Amino acid sequence: MKGKNIPFKKNMIQATAIVLAALVLGIFLVQAVRTLKSYDDTVSVRGLCEREVPADRVVYRITYSEKSNSFTELRSLILQNNSLIVKKLQEAGLDKEAIKVGNTSYEDRYNYSYNDPSRIAFRYTASQTISVFTTSLDLVRKLQETLEADLAAQNILASTSADYQFLGLNDIKPSMIAESLDNARTAADEFARNSHSRIGKMHTASQGYFEVNDLDENTPQVKKVRVVTSVTYYLK
């Protein structure tokens, strides 16, 4: 009888071990499912960062046109006007290297078949643009107030425009990205508190484009820099 009980005990031990193994495996599977399920819970937020910065360069353009029935006379007039304008810009304190005289655009109005030469007062026209690229913003702002009137007194009817730019974007990019990420994290933490959960690791992140715009239409010399970062976090 004792010999017969040995196989029975063996079978019982094996059965018990199998049951325990299955139980342990089941516990691990349940835990794994819970863990995987927790990874399905995410929150996507955006972090905004905006800064106001002064423009650090301005492109100042002076544009005018002239007309004549003599091409030689017109060309001479353009050269004379260009010299006068460049001189005034230098007298205002701008470096000669900052002043760029563009190519003159000439037009012969007789070349157009739809024009009746008998009705054309001036055969030739020319348009000219002189550009200034400078970091001397104050000088340009003073010129904007006086240059058109000064040129009109010299019989040059010119229009001017100033394009204020910000070229120091690369210097502030790292800190702005860091700030936008912090703001995204703050928004995610707020969501987690309201949903009775906790923020886990970062799942994905994408940085938006940096935008540089005028602060408003009246202050183009001040720029607003803006970036939005999108982040997805796991929830615990």
Backbone as JSON, one array per atom type, in Angstrom:
{
  "sequence": "MKGKNIPFKKNMIQATAIVLAALVLGIFLVQAVRTLKSYDDTVSVRGLCEREVPADRVVYRITYSEKSNSFTELRSLILQNNSLIVKKLQEAGLDKEAIKVGNTSYEDRYNYSYNDPSRIAFRYTASQTISVFTTSLDLVRKLQETLEADLAAQNILASTSADYQFLGLNDIKPSMIAESLDNARTAADEFARNSHSRIGKMHTASQGYFEVNDLDENTPQVKKVRVVTSVTYYLK",
  "N": [[0.83, -1.22, 0.0], [1.91, 1.21, 0.8], [3.8, 1.61, -1.18], [2.15, 2.01, -3.31], [1.08, 4.48, -2.72], [3.01, 6.34, -3.27], [3.26, 7.12, -6.1], [0.82, 8.41, -6.21], [1.11, 10.57, -4.43], [3.1, 11.91, -5.76], [1.78, 12.66, -8.07], [-0.08, 14.4, -6.95], [1.55, 16.43, -5.96], [2.65, 17.4, -8.35], [0.31, 18.25, -9.61], [-0.5, 20.22, -7.83], [1.64, 22.0, -8.11], [1.31, 22.73, -10.76], [-1.13, 24.05, -10.6], [-0.47, 26.17, -8.88], [1.46, 27.44, -10.46], [-0.11, 28.21, -12.61], [-1.76, 29.96, -11.28], [0.01, 31.94, -10.44], [0.92, 32.79, -12.95], [-1.47, 33.77, -13.94], [-1.88, 35.95, -12.22], [0.28, 37.55, -12.96], [-0.45, 38.04, -15.63], [-2.82, 39.47, -15.32], [-1.81, 41.73, -14.04], [-0.12, 42.66, -16.06], [-1.97, 43.27, -18.06], [-3.34, 45.31, -16.79], [-1.26, 47.16, -16.59], [-0.65, 47.62, -19.31], [-3.08, 48.68, -20.08], [-3.06, 51.01, -18.64], [-1.21, 52.45, -20.09], [-2.66, 53.13, -22.25], [-4.08, 55.31, -21.52], [-3.92, 58.61, -22.02], [-3.06, 62.12, -22.2], [-3.36, 64.97, -24.17], [-1.84, 68.04, -24.6], [-1.25, 71.6, -25.01], [1.42, 73.9, -25.04], [1.96, 77.28, -24.7], [4.1, 79.94, -25.63], [4.94, 83.3, -25.53], [6.6, 86.27, -26.52], [7.6, 89.68, -26.3], [9.69, 91.54, -28.31], [12.25, 93.89, -29.25], [12.63, 95.12, -32.58], [15.52, 94.39, -34.56], [16.64, 95.12, -36.91], [16.14, 97.15, -39.83], [14.65, 97.53, -42.98], [14.7, 100.01, -45.16], [12.99, 101.6, -47.68], [13.14, 103.65, -50.54], [11.22, 104.85, -53.06], [10.74, 106.05, -56.33], [9.6, 107.71, -59.35], [10.25, 108.77, -62.75], [9.82, 110.67, -65.81], [10.15, 111.22, -69.36], [10.63, 112.51, -72.7], [12.98, 112.05, -73.82], [15.32, 109.58, -73.81], [17.99, 109.67, -73.03], [18.05, 112.01, -71.52], [16.3, 111.24, -69.47], [17.68, 109.14, -68.28], [19.9, 110.47, -67.29], [18.65, 112.13, -65.44], [17.71, 110.28, -63.57], [20.13, 109.26, -62.55], [21.11, 111.57, -61.38], [19.14, 112.1, -59.42], [19.43, 109.81, -57.85], [21.99, 110.16, -56.77], [21.55, 112.41, -55.24], [19.68, 111.49, -53.34], [21.12, 109.43, -52.06], [23.13, 110.98, -50.92], [21.65, 112.53, -49.07], [20.81, 110.51, -47.34], [23.24, 109.68, -46.28], [24.03, 112.02, -45.03], [22.21, 112.03, -43.02], [23.27, 110.24, -41.33], [23.62, 107.58, -41.99], [25.53, 104.72, -42.95], [27.46, 104.39, -45.95], [27.76, 101.82, -46.91], [25.44, 100.59, -46.15], [23.53, 101.41, -47.87], [21.77, 100.61, -50.73], [21.52, 100.86, -54.13], [19.08, 100.08, -56.33], [18.45, 98.32, -59.47], [17.5, 100.31, -62.24], [14.26, 100.57, -63.62], [13.22, 100.81, -66.85], [10.88, 102.05, -69.29], [9.47, 101.97, -72.49], [6.88, 103.51, -73.81], [5.9, 103.49, -76.34], [6.18, 100.98, -77.24], [3.97, 99.5, -76.8], [1.24, 98.32, -78.46], [-1.38, 99.08, -78.04], [-1.28, 101.65, -77.22], [-1.75, 105.0, -78.22], [0.46, 106.9, -79.87], [0.14, 109.63, -80.31], [-1.26, 110.5, -78.17], [0.31, 110.22, -76.01], [2.03, 111.76, -73.51], [4.61, 111.61, -72.46], [7.17, 109.66, -73.64], [9.08, 107.93, -72.48], [9.44, 106.22, -69.38], [10.59, 105.8, -66.02], [11.39, 103.85, -63.16], [12.58, 103.74, -59.84], [14.24, 102.24, -57.07], [15.69, 102.68, -53.94], [17.35, 101.11, -51.38], [17.8, 100.71, -47.85], [19.65, 98.95, -45.54], [19.83, 98.47, -42.26], [20.84, 98.62, -38.78], [20.33, 100.81, -37.39], [17.8, 101.93, -36.13], [16.6, 104.19, -35.02], [17.55, 106.31, -36.57], [16.3, 105.79, -39.01], [13.64, 106.07, -38.31], [13.5, 108.81, -37.84], [14.05, 109.74, -40.41], [11.79, 108.85, -41.73], [9.95, 110.71, -40.98], [10.68, 113.05, -42.28], [11.94, 112.77, -44.82], [10.44, 112.38, -47.26], [9.15, 114.83, -47.63], [11.41, 116.5, -47.84], [12.54, 115.53, -50.21], [10.52, 116.1, -52.0], [10.72, 118.85, -52.09], [12.87, 119.02, -53.7], [11.86, 118.4, -56.1], [11.4, 115.67, -56.38], [9.22, 113.18, -56.31], [8.69, 110.96, -54.04], [7.99, 107.8, -52.5], [8.08, 106.18, -49.34], [8.96, 103.32, -47.36], [9.13, 101.22, -44.47], [10.48, 98.27, -43.32], [10.47, 96.58, -40.52], [12.49, 94.28, -38.81], [13.21, 91.18, -37.03], [16.02, 89.58, -36.2], [17.18, 88.02, -34.31], [16.18, 85.52, -33.57], [17.18, 82.88, -33.21], [18.64, 83.11, -30.88], [16.82, 83.22, -28.81], [15.25, 81.01, -29.06], [15.81, 78.42, -27.66], [15.17, 78.96, -24.88], [12.51, 79.74, -25.13], [11.27, 77.45, -26.12], [11.68, 75.74, -23.94], [10.13, 77.07, -22.04], [7.57, 76.86, -23.18], [7.22, 74.09, -23.02], [7.18, 73.77, -20.25], [4.8, 75.12, -19.69], [3.02, 73.47, -21.0], [3.25, 71.17, -19.45], [2.23, 72.13, -17.03], [-0.46, 72.5, -17.77], [-1.14, 69.83, -18.27], [-0.8, 68.69, -15.73], [-2.86, 69.98, -14.36], [-5.09, 68.91, -15.65], [-4.76, 66.24, -14.92], [-5.13, 66.33, -12.13], [-7.82, 67.06, -12.01], [-8.96, 64.81, -13.08], [-8.39, 62.87, -11.26], [-5.94, 61.48, -11.43], [-2.47, 60.79, -12.29], [0.32, 62.38, -13.84], [2.32, 60.74, -16.2], [5.15, 59.5, -17.99], [6.46, 61.36, -20.82], [4.82, 60.96, -23.88], [4.59, 61.71, -26.67], [5.87, 64.53, -28.52], [5.68, 67.66, -30.18], [7.01, 70.42, -31.85], [5.72, 73.54, -32.71], [5.67, 76.0, -35.41], [7.74, 78.88, -35.23], [6.47, 82.1, -34.89], [6.78, 85.38, -36.01], [5.59, 88.49, -35.58], [4.31, 91.86, -36.1], [3.82, 93.84, -33.2], [1.54, 95.47, -33.16], [-0.32, 97.31, -35.64], [0.55, 99.88, -35.38], [2.98, 99.89, -34.13], [5.37, 98.7, -35.5], [8.03, 98.39, -34.95], [8.28, 96.9, -32.72], [8.18, 93.52, -31.96], [6.18, 90.54, -31.78], [6.89, 87.42, -30.68], [6.05, 84.05, -31.11], [5.33, 80.71, -30.1], [4.02, 77.42, -30.18], [3.9, 74.43, -28.46], [3.08, 71.04, -28.76], [2.19, 68.39, -26.67], [1.99, 65.02, -25.56], [1.1, 63.15, -22.78], [1.46, 60.21, -20.74], [-1.04, 58.88, -18.59], [-1.35, 57.98, -15.18]],
  "CA": [[0.0, 0.0, 0.0], [2.77, 2.38, 0.87], [4.41, 1.78, -2.49], [1.14, 2.55, -4.22], [0.81, 5.88, -2.38], [4.09, 7.22, -3.76], [2.85, 7.77, -7.34], [-0.33, 9.3, -5.95], [1.64, 11.8, -3.84], [3.81, 12.59, -6.83], [0.78, 13.3, -8.93], [-0.67, 15.51, -6.21], [2.53, 17.51, -5.93], [2.71, 17.95, -9.7], [-0.94, 18.97, -9.86], [-0.47, 21.44, -7.02], [2.62, 22.91, -8.73], [0.7, 23.27, -11.98], [-2.16, 25.01, -10.19], [0.22, 27.36, -8.37], [2.08, 28.12, -11.6], [-1.18, 28.85, -13.36], [-2.24, 31.08, -10.48], [1.02, 33.0, -10.53], [0.87, 33.31, -14.32], [-2.69, 34.57, -14.06], [-1.66, 37.22, -11.53], [1.15, 38.36, -13.83], [-1.2, 38.46, -16.8], [-3.74, 40.54, -14.9], [-1.0, 42.92, -13.81], [0.35, 43.13, -17.36], [-3.12, 43.89, -18.73], [-3.57, 46.61, -16.13], [-0.18, 48.07, -16.97], [-0.85, 48.01, -20.7], [-4.26, 49.53, -20.15], [-2.71, 52.34, -18.14], [-0.5, 53.13, -21.15], [-3.64, 53.63, -23.22], [-4.64, 56.55, -20.99], [-3.02, 59.73, -22.3], [-3.65, 63.44, -22.3], [-2.63, 65.83, -25.1], [-1.96, 69.45, -24.2], [-0.4, 72.55, -25.74], [2.09, 74.92, -24.24], [2.18, 78.51, -25.46], [5.08, 80.91, -25.14], [4.96, 84.54, -26.32], [7.5, 87.31, -26.01], [7.72, 90.93, -27.05], [11.1, 91.87, -28.48], [12.45, 95.02, -30.17], [13.23, 94.81, -33.88], [16.96, 94.65, -34.53], [17.07, 95.61, -38.22], [15.07, 97.73, -40.63], [14.89, 97.73, -44.41], [14.02, 101.26, -45.51], [12.98, 101.69, -49.15], [12.71, 104.92, -51.15], [10.83, 104.56, -54.44], [10.24, 107.21, -57.08], [9.57, 107.51, -60.81], [10.45, 109.95, -63.57], [9.39, 110.47, -67.2], [10.74, 112.17, -70.31], [10.58, 112.08, -74.09], [14.35, 111.75, -74.22], [15.85, 108.52, -72.96], [19.26, 110.16, -72.47], [17.71, 112.97, -70.47], [15.7, 110.49, -68.37], [18.75, 108.4, -67.61], [20.7, 111.45, -66.57], [17.84, 112.59, -64.31], [17.7, 109.2, -62.58], [21.44, 109.24, -61.9], [21.18, 112.77, -60.55], [18.28, 111.89, -58.25], [20.03, 108.77, -56.99], [23.11, 110.77, -56.04], [20.99, 113.33, -54.24], [19.07, 110.71, -52.26], [22.2, 108.78, -51.3], [23.79, 112.03, -50.14], [20.79, 112.86, -47.94], [20.84, 109.39, -46.4], [24.53, 109.72, -45.58], [24.01, 113.19, -44.15], [21.37, 111.67, -41.87], [24.06, 109.4, -40.43], [23.67, 106.19, -42.43], [26.75, 104.32, -43.64], [27.3, 104.18, -47.38], [27.64, 100.38, -47.17], [24.07, 100.16, -45.85], [22.64, 101.94, -48.91], [21.83, 99.83, -51.97], [20.75, 101.44, -55.24], [18.61, 98.99, -57.18], [18.44, 98.54, -60.92], [16.41, 101.18, -62.72], [13.35, 99.95, -64.57], [12.83, 101.76, -67.9], [9.77, 101.59, -70.13], [9.17, 102.75, -73.7], [5.44, 103.33, -73.95], [5.58, 103.28, -77.75], [6.29, 99.55, -77.53], [2.67, 98.86, -76.61], [0.4, 98.6, -79.63], [-2.66, 99.68, -77.67], [-1.08, 103.08, -76.94], [-1.74, 105.93, -79.35], [1.58, 107.82, -79.63], [-0.28, 111.04, -80.32], [-1.86, 110.81, -76.87], [1.29, 109.96, -74.96], [2.75, 113.01, -73.19], [6.01, 111.27, -72.28], [7.42, 108.35, -74.22], [9.86, 107.06, -71.6], [9.24, 106.32, -67.92], [11.58, 105.03, -65.25], [11.11, 103.72, -61.72], [13.83, 103.47, -59.12], [14.14, 101.97, -55.64], [16.93, 102.69, -53.16], [17.07, 100.42, -50.12], [18.75, 100.85, -46.76], [19.64, 97.83, -44.6], [20.57, 99.01, -41.12], [20.39, 98.39, -37.4], [20.1, 102.15, -36.8], [16.35, 102.11, -36.24], [16.23, 105.56, -34.67], [17.82, 107.17, -37.73], [15.27, 105.55, -40.01], [12.37, 106.64, -37.83], [13.57, 110.26, -38.08], [13.95, 109.94, -41.85], [10.4, 108.63, -42.11], [9.18, 111.92, -40.69], [11.11, 114.23, -43.03], [12.59, 112.56, -46.12], [9.53, 112.58, -48.4], [8.98, 116.29, -47.81], [12.68, 117.05, -48.3], [12.72, 115.17, -51.61], [9.52, 116.85, -52.78], [11.28, 120.19, -52.28], [13.85, 118.88, -54.78], [11.08, 117.91, -57.25], [11.41, 114.2, -56.43], [8.04, 112.67, -55.61], [9.06, 109.61, -53.62], [7.26, 107.15, -51.4], [9.01, 105.41, -48.51], [8.38, 102.28, -46.5], [10.11, 100.63, -43.56], [10.18, 96.9, -42.92], [11.22, 96.28, -39.3], [12.71, 92.84, -38.73], [13.87, 90.64, -35.85], [16.94, 88.55, -36.68], [17.77, 87.3, -33.17], [15.3, 84.43, -33.16], [17.93, 81.7, -32.75], [19.14, 83.34, -29.52], [15.76, 83.03, -27.8], [14.52, 79.76, -29.31], [15.89, 77.39, -26.6], [14.42, 79.32, -23.67], [11.08, 79.77, -25.43], [10.81, 76.06, -26.2], [11.63, 75.24, -22.56], [8.96, 77.68, -21.37], [6.34, 76.27, -23.73], [7.11, 72.74, -22.45], [6.74, 73.94, -18.85], [3.38, 75.49, -19.71], [2.28, 72.26, -21.38], [3.25, 70.3, -18.27], [1.28, 72.71, -16.07], [-1.81, 72.18, -18.24], [-1.34, 68.39, -18.09], [-0.97, 68.46, -14.29], [-4.21, 70.44, -14.0], [-6.02, 67.9, -16.16], [-4.61, 65.02, -14.12], [-5.78, 66.55, -10.83], [-9.27, 67.05, -12.2], [-9.39, 63.45, -13.44], [-7.92, 61.98, -10.19], [-4.86, 60.64, -11.92], [-1.17, 61.42, -12.22], [1.03, 62.46, -15.11], [3.43, 59.82, -16.36], [6.2, 59.94, -18.91], [6.05, 62.0, -22.06], [4.59, 59.99, -24.96], [5.04, 62.37, -27.9], [5.96, 65.99, -28.46], [5.97, 68.3, -31.46], [7.17, 71.86, -31.75], [5.13, 74.29, -33.8], [6.51, 77.0, -36.06], [7.89, 80.18, -34.58], [5.84, 83.2, -35.62], [7.24, 86.72, -35.64], [4.66, 89.47, -36.14], [4.29, 93.17, -35.46], [3.0, 93.9, -31.99], [0.29, 95.94, -33.75], [-0.06, 98.06, -36.87], [1.14, 101.18, -35.07], [4.31, 99.72, -33.55], [6.07, 97.62, -36.21], [9.38, 98.25, -34.43], [8.22, 95.92, -31.64], [7.7, 92.26, -32.51], [5.68, 89.5, -30.89], [7.36, 86.09, -31.08], [5.08, 83.08, -30.57], [5.51, 79.3, -30.46], [3.13, 76.49, -29.47], [4.41, 73.05, -28.43], [2.06, 70.03, -28.46], [2.78, 67.29, -25.91], [1.09, 63.99, -25.07], [1.63, 62.46, -21.6], [0.75, 59.07, -20.19], [-1.7, 59.08, -17.31], [-1.27, 56.84, -14.27]],
  "C": [[0.86, 1.27, 0.0], [3.41, 2.67, -0.47], [3.43, 2.37, -3.47], [0.86, 4.03, -3.95], [1.84, 6.86, -2.96], [3.71, 7.88, -5.08], [1.72, 8.76, -7.13], [0.15, 10.64, -5.39], [2.37, 12.62, -4.9], [2.85, 13.36, -7.73], [0.14, 14.52, -8.26], [0.26, 16.72, -6.2], [2.61, 18.21, -7.29], [1.47, 18.78, -10.01], [-0.97, 20.3, -9.11], [0.47, 22.47, -7.63], [2.05, 23.56, -9.98], [-0.33, 24.33, -11.64], [-1.53, 26.31, -9.71], [0.85, 28.15, -9.51], [1.04, 28.86, -12.41], [-1.7, 30.08, -12.63], [-1.28, 32.26, -10.58], [1.01, 33.64, -11.93], [-0.35, 34.18, -14.52], [-2.54, 35.93, -13.41], [-0.8, 38.15, -12.39], [0.41, 38.87, -15.05], [-2.15, 39.59, -16.48], [-2.98, 41.85, -14.71], [-0.51, 43.53, -15.13], [-0.76, 43.84, -18.12], [-3.41, 45.26, -18.13], [-2.51, 47.63, -16.54], [-0.35, 48.56, -18.39], [-2.04, 48.94, -20.85], [-3.94, 50.95, -19.68], [-1.96, 53.13, -19.19], [-1.44, 53.64, -22.23], [-4.21, 54.97, -22.79], [-3.62, 57.67, -21.17], [-3.8, 61.04, -22.29], [-2.75, 64.27, -23.22], [-2.89, 67.29, -24.75], [-1.04, 70.3, -25.08], [0.18, 73.57, -24.79], [2.43, 76.12, -25.1], [3.27, 79.34, -24.8], [5.09, 82.1, -26.08], [5.91, 85.53, -25.66], [7.45, 88.53, -26.92], [9.2, 91.32, -27.11], [11.22, 93.07, -29.42], [13.04, 94.52, -31.49], [14.71, 95.15, -33.83], [17.52, 95.03, -35.91], [15.87, 96.2, -38.95], [15.55, 97.83, -42.07], [14.03, 98.91, -44.83], [14.13, 101.46, -47.02], [12.43, 103.06, -49.59], [12.44, 104.63, -52.63], [10.3, 105.82, -55.11], [10.24, 106.87, -58.57], [9.76, 108.85, -61.52], [10.01, 109.63, -65.0], [9.98, 111.56, -68.09], [10.53, 111.64, -71.73], [11.97, 111.77, -74.64], [14.9, 110.7, -73.26], [17.15, 108.97, -72.3], [19.01, 111.12, -71.32], [17.15, 112.26, -69.25], [16.77, 109.76, -67.58], [19.62, 109.33, -66.78], [19.96, 111.93, -65.32], [17.81, 111.54, -63.19], [19.02, 109.17, -61.82], [21.6, 110.43, -60.96], [20.35, 112.61, -59.27], [18.88, 110.87, -57.29], [21.15, 109.35, -56.15], [22.6, 111.68, -54.93], [20.41, 112.56, -53.05], [20.13, 110.03, -51.41], [22.92, 109.79, -50.4], [22.97, 112.39, -48.91], [20.79, 111.75, -46.89], [22.14, 109.37, -45.61], [24.59, 110.9, -44.62], [23.17, 112.92, -42.9], [22.11, 110.76, -40.9], [24.17, 107.95, -40.82], [24.97, 105.9, -43.18], [26.48, 104.06, -45.11], [27.09, 102.71, -47.71], [26.22, 99.87, -46.93], [23.09, 100.55, -46.93], [22.84, 101.17, -50.21], [20.92, 100.47, -53.02], [20.37, 100.3, -56.19], [18.7, 99.33, -58.65], [17.25, 99.41, -61.32], [15.57, 100.42, -63.74], [12.85, 101.0, -65.57], [11.71, 101.16, -68.75], [9.57, 102.56, -71.3], [7.69, 102.51, -74.01], [5.01, 103.17, -75.4], [5.61, 101.79, -78.11], [4.95, 98.83, -77.4], [1.72, 99.28, -77.72], [-0.9, 99.29, -79.28], [-2.52, 101.16, -77.32], [-1.07, 103.9, -78.23], [-0.64, 106.96, -79.09], [1.18, 109.28, -79.58], [-0.86, 111.47, -78.98], [-0.89, 110.59, -75.7], [2.12, 111.23, -74.72], [4.24, 112.76, -73.07], [6.24, 109.83, -72.74], [8.09, 107.39, -73.22], [9.5, 107.31, -70.12], [10.3, 105.45, -67.24], [11.14, 104.98, -63.79], [12.38, 103.23, -61.03], [13.54, 103.22, -57.64], [15.53, 101.96, -55.03], [16.59, 102.11, -51.79], [18.19, 100.64, -49.11], [18.56, 99.67, -45.82], [20.48, 98.24, -43.39], [19.98, 98.57, -39.78], [20.12, 99.71, -36.68], [18.62, 102.52, -36.95], [15.93, 103.55, -35.96], [16.46, 106.52, -35.84], [16.72, 107.03, -38.78], [13.95, 106.16, -39.57], [12.35, 108.16, -38.02], [13.42, 110.56, -39.57], [12.51, 109.77, -42.33], [9.55, 109.89, -41.93], [9.49, 113.06, -41.65], [11.51, 113.98, -44.48], [11.67, 112.83, -47.3], [9.34, 114.06, -48.68], [10.26, 116.93, -48.34], [12.91, 116.75, -49.78], [11.72, 115.91, -52.51], [10.0, 118.27, -53.04], [12.33, 120.21, -53.38], [13.2, 118.33, -56.05], [11.21, 116.4, -57.47], [10.22, 113.7, -55.61], [8.29, 111.19, -55.28], [8.1, 109.1, -52.55], [8.25, 106.27, -50.64], [8.25, 104.36, -47.7], [9.49, 101.68, -45.65], [9.62, 99.26, -43.12], [11.06, 96.56, -41.72], [11.29, 94.77, -39.11], [13.37, 92.46, -37.4], [14.7, 89.46, -36.29], [17.54, 87.71, -35.55], [16.96, 86.12, -32.68], [16.07, 83.24, -32.59], [18.44, 81.87, -31.31], [18.09, 83.05, -28.46], [14.97, 81.73, -27.99], [14.6, 78.77, -28.16], [15.06, 77.72, -25.37], [12.92, 79.35, -23.93], [10.51, 78.36, -25.54], [10.68, 75.47, -24.8], [10.41, 75.79, -21.83], [7.65, 77.1, -21.89], [6.13, 74.85, -23.21], [6.65, 72.8, -20.99], [5.25, 74.28, -18.79], [2.51, 74.31, -20.1], [2.17, 71.32, -20.19], [2.27, 70.81, -17.22], [-0.16, 72.39, -16.47], [-2.12, 70.7, -18.03], [-1.56, 68.06, -16.62], [-2.37, 68.86, -13.83], [-5.26, 69.43, -14.45], [-5.97, 66.65, -15.29], [-5.28, 65.18, -12.75], [-7.3, 66.47, -10.95], [-9.8, 65.66, -12.52], [-8.91, 62.41, -12.42], [-6.89, 60.98, -10.69], [-3.55, 61.41, -11.81], [-0.52, 61.4, -13.6], [2.2, 61.48, -15.11], [4.49, 60.4, -17.29], [5.6, 60.61, -20.14], [5.93, 60.94, -23.16], [5.08, 60.55, -26.3], [5.1, 63.87, -27.67], [6.28, 66.52, -29.84], [5.99, 69.8, -31.27], [6.55, 72.54, -32.96], [6.11, 75.28, -34.4], [6.6, 78.25, -35.18], [7.28, 81.25, -35.48], [6.38, 84.52, -35.09], [6.36, 87.73, -36.36], [4.83, 90.82, -35.45], [3.42, 93.11, -34.21], [1.6, 94.41, -32.35], [0.66, 96.82, -34.93], [0.61, 99.4, -36.61], [2.56, 101.08, -34.49], [5.04, 98.55, -34.22], [7.49, 97.41, -35.7], [9.45, 97.35, -33.19], [7.56, 94.66, -32.19], [7.15, 91.35, -31.41], [6.11, 88.15, -31.46], [6.5, 85.05, -30.36], [5.44, 81.67, -31.02], [4.57, 78.46, -29.59], [3.72, 75.1, -29.6], [3.28, 72.11, -28.02], [2.72, 68.82, -27.82], [1.69, 66.31, -25.49], [1.79, 63.24, -23.93], [0.82, 61.21, -21.32], [0.1, 59.46, -18.88], [-1.6, 57.81, -16.48], [-2.55, 56.73, -13.44]]
}
